[in-house]
């Protein structure tokens, strides 16, 4: 049973929260109320729910961070055909300091920080809180030995949970803004209502140190009283330390002191110390022995859609949303599904309500999986549902991410339901810990047996235990092994807002975005009769796109044929003949085709699905076409040219490209005969966002925007 309903009470505790003056929110409550709340464990737990409530909002981890602010990459991709600046489109690196969505995210993340700061201060200074030690008997080299260890109590556990959530908010602020206003004090503790901009390394150091201390006073998720994975455990704290450390040791966008226009990618000179921390704390989770990748990959997410948290498997911490009040998970992801609530007829998709399905994956992502990788056919969704329950192919620049969907819930939702699904999101997974360990260990020691084993545990699940081992080439060098690790992360974490962060950390974002753009461009050109860069992109990706991408796919309506990758057995589905490569339209009728292929699949007509007399009774092959080439202009369509607008874009002149370099839009030459030189000439991606104008104004000019904003 989901326990997340206990956190709804935390919404009432938000009145305890006071945010910094520049965030324009209410001051703290009176001392008598605070003293009462922090006088018993039960009341303190209710106050902690107020901190949890901040990570449940759609403005943070409930939607926006995994939708509006999931930046485009070769995995997560949102097409945009607008040929001019919009100023509020972070996914394509097109934002201004007056963008309301940027200001909203900034304010809500800092509101979360302040809520956590208040809770931490009030609990630490309460009469009931104490951090002490106890004697533990362990088996040592000389037999039974006694040692002094931190005494874990319910209150020290709550303190740790609040500190991890504070680190979650700051981790996102570091990811999107770099150097940031930073404080570990509640507003009422200080007269300074404008925390100073602090170097990102100092912020990371403080957060890591804070969690290193707090984690030792927390419960293991193997303790049944904790109700993991829906509460934050010691192992979750360890994993958060590893995540912060990898971020701190990796590359990020920087500027010279006082230089507001120029920017570049760099990493700290002592970056290896952070990799040592990441390795140590990821290893602590592994050594604790409480987790294994036992479930099938798809079942991790299907179970989340059915409100089934499973201790000891992949999820280490699932954000505990509640149905009817929080979470866009499964509404924003999965196939879109339209419901006409104005008609009495309940079509086959009616009991799940509307789904938006707007969180998408790049069209080319599905072509990059190795054959046999079970993640592909589950994750890559190629059709959606109209408002009469009819499947329809989504065959364009992107496809659905089917990892989560309301449609996978066996009980259904109300016909009028939209979001507030209550579907959990596994914010920290064991697969991530294994791959973080491998990345840190490789950076320090090269490919080791332990690091290779960690990656192969992830691959073992992905390939169902068959042919999962890494190739000798993948483990032949530090550089090759890093590529193998990042490749595994690429296919493991689609939709989890990790890909662009992984690329930034390893200074691969510019190159990856360039080739993402060029792949769309050259395939579109190929449709127009001339592909100048096909050899270049095929050599880079090791994929023969010219033999794989299809201008047409052929499909038919079918009854659900117990496809394990499409969990909803009540819905009609589409059977696609050529989902991952080119192919000819079958000459045989669908029923004869399935018989010849030995497939137990029943084709149906559109009338079978809708029940409407006006629907077609024909059972046959349908064709979905894709046309990325604009014959009227003689160049690729706008979605190809402008989806990465704030970094690289095309134009209505064939072969003329522009990049944004130090804030200025300049011509960029693509030399197909010299790809390495082309990549070396790429500027850094301006992925960091501007500090909102309102925050700058409230700071009295203490805050300043860099990166040519």
Beta strands, then each sheet from edge to edge (+ up, - down):
strand 1: 88-89
strand 2: 94-95
strand 3: 133-140
strand 4: 143-150
strand 5: 180-181
strand 6: 197-198
strand 7: 252-254
strand 8: 264-266
strand 9: 315-319
strand 10: 360-362
strand 11: 380-381
strand 12: 383-385
strand 13: 391-393
strand 14: 398-401
strand 15: 425-429
strand 16: 552-558
strand 17: 573-576
strand 18: 622-625
strand 19: 629-630
strand 20: 635-636
strand 21: 648-649
strand 22: 657-661
strand 23: 664-668
sheet 1: 1+ 2-
sheet 2: 3+ 4-
sheet 3: 5+ 6-
sheet 4: 7+ 8-
sheet 5: 9+ 15-
sheet 6: 10+ 14- 11+
sheet 7: 12+ 13-
sheet 8: 17+ 16- 18+
sheet 9: 19+ 20-
sheet 10: 21+ 22- 23+
end
